[in-house]
């Protein structure tokens, strides 16, 4: 199950960001996952608690947002949504398209708990 190793890599990145900001805890992680990414969202959800145990994100909510499949048409130049199994232009119907999105696994947003700093008398 490669979703566990993806979770571990994700949490390494999340913890690094949290530490850079002096966070005590990660509250929420928002991922954007495209249907062509090769990542199964339900398996990622199941792997998350195992990977998050003992980290700053142990109690964090894992939110997953689907990313649309979008293509750019080489024939007419239009950017349109497409289905994962038919990457055709929604404007002219051409099959000569280039994938713009739909294959990503993206850390879109983090919500962190950062302790308030005491007032510095020099401020």
VEXLUMTI-73748 format. One record per residue: x, y, z of N, C-alpha, C, O in turn. Coordinates in steps of 0.05 Angstrom, whole numbers. Last residue first. Layout:
<pts>
PT     n_X     n_Y     n_Z    ca_X    ca_Y    ca_Z     c_X     c_Y     c_Z     o_X     o_Y     o_Z
PT       X       Y       Z       X       Y       Z       X       Y       Z       X       Y       Z
...
</pts>
This chain:
<pts>
PT     n_X     n_Y     n_Z    ca_X    ca_Y    ca_Z     c_X     c_Y     c_Z     o_X     o_Y     o_Z
PT     181     927     439     162     933     417     149     960     420     133     968     404
PT     209     915     484     223     930     463     205     938     440     213     954     424
PT     179     881     514     180     910     522     194     927     502     192     951     502
PT     137     838     480     166     844     484     167     874     492     156     891     477
PT      85     799     502      93     825     492     122     830     500     130     827     523
PT      91     730     483      87     751     503      97     777     492     115     778     475
PT      58     700     428      82     710     440      76     731     461      58     747     458
PT      15     645     425      18     674     425      44     681     439      51     669     459
PT      29     586     387      26     600     413      30     630     410      46     639     394
PT     -10     562     335      16     576     341      12     591     367      -7     608     370
PT     -36     511     302     -39     525     328     -12     536     335       7     521     340
PT     -54     513     232     -35     508     254     -43     522     279     -56     543     278
PT     -75     485     174     -84     502     196     -67     494     221     -67     470     228
PT     -55     486     107     -50     476     134     -62     496     153     -60     520     150
PT     -69     467      39     -72     485      61     -66     471      88     -71     447      90
PT     -53     432      -2     -65     457      -9     -66     477      14     -64     501      10
PT     -11     389     -26     -16     400       0     -27     428      -4     -11     447      -9
PT     -32     349     -79     -23     375     -71     -30     381     -42     -54     379     -35
PT     -24     309    -129     -28     305    -100     -16     330     -88       9     332     -86
PT     -50     311    -196     -35     322    -174     -43     310    -147     -66     301    -143
PT     -76     304    -243     -56     283    -236     -41     291    -211     -20     279    -205
PT    -106     347    -254    -120     322    -250    -102     299    -242    -111     277    -234
PT     -88     393    -305     -91     385    -278    -108     359    -277    -121     352    -296
PT     -72     391    -359     -65     415    -342     -67     407    -313     -49     414    -297
PT     -53     353    -414     -64     352    -387     -54     376    -371     -29     381    -370
PT     -69     370    -479     -47     368    -459     -60     370    -432     -76     388    -427
PT     -97     339    -538     -98     356    -514     -73     351    -497     -59     331    -499
PT    -128     318    -586    -100     328    -584     -99     349    -562    -100     373    -567
PT    -179     306    -595    -165     289    -576    -136     298    -572    -121     286    -556
PT    -230     355    -600    -205     344    -608    -193     327    -586    -196     332    -563
PT    -276     382    -586    -277     353    -588    -251     340    -597    -251     316    -600
PT    -279     436    -576    -280     428    -604    -281     397    -608    -285     388    -630
PT    -289     438    -519    -298     459    -537    -300     449    -566    -321     453    -578
PT    -267     398    -490    -296     403    -486    -307     424    -505    -331     427    -507
PT    -221     353    -516    -228     382    -513    -258     384    -511    -273     374    -527
PT    -209     293    -479    -215     307    -504    -224     336    -497    -233     342    -475
PT    -194     246    -448    -180     272    -446    -184     288    -472    -164     295    -486
PT    -228     203    -418    -230     216    -444    -219     244    -442    -233     263    -435
PT    -222     185    -366    -218     165    -388    -222     177    -416    -219     162    -436
PT    -232     230    -334    -206     216    -332    -201     196    -355    -178     191    -362
PT    -260     284    -373    -263     260    -356    -237     245    -356    -222     246    -375
PT    -246     354    -369    -249     329    -383    -254     307    -363    -252     311    -339
PT    -253     425    -377    -253     401    -360    -257     377    -378    -269     378    -399
PT    -209     465    -419    -235     455    -411    -231     431    -391    -210     420    -389
PT    -182     515    -456    -178     500    -432    -205     491    -421    -222     508    -416
PT    -168     520    -526    -186     522    -504    -176     505    -480    -164     484    -483
PT    -137     513    -572    -126     529    -550    -144     532    -526    -136     544    -506
PT    -149     480    -614    -163     506    -613    -153     524    -590    -161     547    -589
PT    -108     439    -613    -121     448    -638    -133     476    -636    -128     493    -653
PT     -92     428    -562     -71     436    -581     -83     447    -607     -70     462    -621
PT    -127     446    -504    -129     435    -531    -107     446    -549    -103     470    -551
PT    -115     426    -440    -112     448    -459    -111     436    -486     -95     417    -491
PT    -157     400    -387    -139     397    -410    -137     423    -426    -156     439    -425
PT    -168     375    -322    -170     397    -341    -149     393    -363    -127     384    -358
PT    -202     344    -272    -185     338    -295    -190     361    -315    -212     365    -324
PT    -204     374    -206    -216     367    -232    -194     360    -253    -171     369    -252
PT    -190     344    -144    -182     363    -164    -194     355    -191    -194     331    -198
PT    -226     336     -83    -219     326    -110    -211     349    -129    -223     370    -129
PT    -198     343     -20    -214     356     -40    -206     345     -68    -183     344     -74
PT    -197     321      45    -188     315      17    -209     327      -2    -233     322      -1
PT    -171     333     108    -192     339      89    -181     334      61    -159     342      55
PT    -158     309     169    -148     306     142    -171     310     123    -190     294     121
PT    -147     342     229    -167     333     210    -154     331     183    -140     350     174
PT     -98     321     277    -108     338     256    -129     325     239    -129     301     235
PT     -73     293     317    -101     299     320    -113     316     298    -137     324     299
PT     -20     291     296     -34     266     305     -64     270     307     -80     253     300
PT      15     328     279     -10     326     264     -27     302     273     -46     295     259
PT      62     322     305      46     346     311      19     346     298       1     361     306
PT      62     250     319      70     275     305      54     299     314      34     295     329
PT      42     203     339      66     214     351      76     239     338      98     248     344
PT      12     182     279      16     176     308      43     188     317      64     183     305
PT       8     188     225       8     212     241      13     207     271      18     226     285
PT       7     137     203      30     153     197      31     178     216      53     187     222
PT     -43     119     223     -18     104     228       7     121     224      25     121     241
PT     -79     156     202     -75     154     231     -50     138     239     -37     145     259
PT     -72     148     143     -64     172     157     -61     169     187     -40     177     198
PT     -93     103     120     -65     102     127     -57     126     145     -38     124     160
PT    -146     118     109    -141      96     128    -112      95     137    -107      87     160
PT    -137     160      72    -151     165      98    -146     144     118    -142     149     142
PT    -115     129      31     -99     150      44    -111     158      71     -96     161      91
PT    -158      99      16    -135      86      27    -117     105      42    -105      99      62
PT    -191     140      -5    -200     124      18    -177     109      31    -177     107      56
PT    -160     160     -48    -166     177     -25    -174     160      -1    -166     166      22
PT    -108     133     -81    -135     126     -73    -141     140     -47    -130     134     -26
PT     -69     159    -132     -73     158    -103    -103     153     -97    -120     166    -108
PT     -62     170    -184     -54     143    -175     -57     139    -145     -49     119    -134
PT     -79     217    -206     -55     217    -190     -45     190    -182     -21     186    -175
PT    -126     225    -232    -104     212    -248     -78     211    -232     -57     205    -244
PT    -159     253    -199    -166     225    -204    -144     210    -220    -144     186    -221
PT    -122     293    -151    -134     289    -177    -139     259    -183    -125     242    -172
PT    -129     323     -90    -121     298    -103    -136     295    -129    -161     295    -130
PT    -108     365     -42    -123     365     -67    -112     342     -83     -88     341     -89
PT    -115     368      29    -102     358       5    -120     360     -19    -144     358     -16
PT    -107     402      87    -124     400      63    -107     391      40     -88     404      33
PT    -107     390     155     -91     388     130    -111     385     107    -128     367     107
PT    -111     421     218    -125     412     194    -105     411     171     -88     429     168
PT     -77     430     262    -106     426     266    -119     413     242    -137     396     245
PT     -17     415     291     -30     418     266     -60     412     270     -66     390     280
PT      16     451     345      -1     429     335     -12     436     307     -15     459     300
PT      49     491     354      47     471     375      34     446     364      39     423     372
PT      94     523     308      68     512     315      70     491     337      89     476     338
PT     135     553     285     133     551     314     107     540     324      98     546     346
PT     142     551     231     123     571     241     120     570     271     104     585     283
PT     175     507     225     184     533     215     167     556     226     177     579     229
PT     140     467     244     163     476     260     174     503     251     182     519     268
PT     105     464     200      95     471     227     118     480     245     115     500     259
PT     139     447     159     126     473     157     116     482     185     120     505     192
PT     154     396     180     174     416     174     162     444     173     173     463     184
PT     104     371     183     119     377     208     140     398     203     145     415     220
PT      92     368     127      75     382     145      90     390     171      88     413     180
PT     134     334     109     131     361      99     114     378     118     122     401     123
PT     121     288     138     148     300     141     147     329     132     158     347     145
PT      70     278     118      73     287     146     101     298     152     104     316     169
PT      83     262      66      66     285      71      70     296      99      73     320     102
PT     111     215      78     124     237      64     109     263      68     121     284      72
PT      69     185     101      94     191     116     109     214     104     119     231     118
PT      33     182      59      26     196      84      50     203     100      52     225     111
PT      63     151      24      55     178      16      47     195      41      55     218      43
PT      65     104      52      90     118      48      84     147      38     100     165      45
PT      10      92      50      23      96      76      50     111      72      55     129      88
PT       0      85      -4     -12     108       9       1     113      36       3     136      45
PT      20      38     -23      38      61     -25      26      86     -11      40     106      -8
PT      17     -23       0       0       0       0      18      25       0      30      32      21
</pts>
